[in-house]
Amino acid sequence: MRAGLVPTGWRLSLIALAVALSAASAQAQVYRGNDTGGIIPWSCENEADAHAIAGAHCASWNKHHRITSVHRQYGDYIGFNCLWRPDIARFQIPAVGTRSACYAHARRLHPRVQVRY
């Protein structure tokens, strides 16, 4: 074996570890939750995935999810309820729409000083 080459087994395990760590850090988690609902920290990416995150959380109790509040500001949360049936309390706890994708909103800044040549 030449010096400087890593054995194939080590190389594969290092690649698997790197993929596992990057996937674990990208996953959004329910901050607080139980069988009646929970909250997800708000970010544009979490809002786009809110139905999948809440659905996975409520599925652990064989329930359906309903997004009940979205506060679009960092430090706030996306609230959801877990219901036995999706048609229960349809009008008492209305569903709130979420964004389906995350877009970067860039402001167009005009220069205060215009240079003319």
Buried (B, 14 or more C-beta within 10 A) or exposed (E): EEEEEEEEEEEEEEEEEEEEEEEEEEEBEBEEBEEEBBBBBBBBEBBBBBBEBBBEBBEEEEBBBBBBEBEEEEEEBBBBBBBEEEEEEEEEEEEBEBEEEEEEEEEEEEEEEEEEE
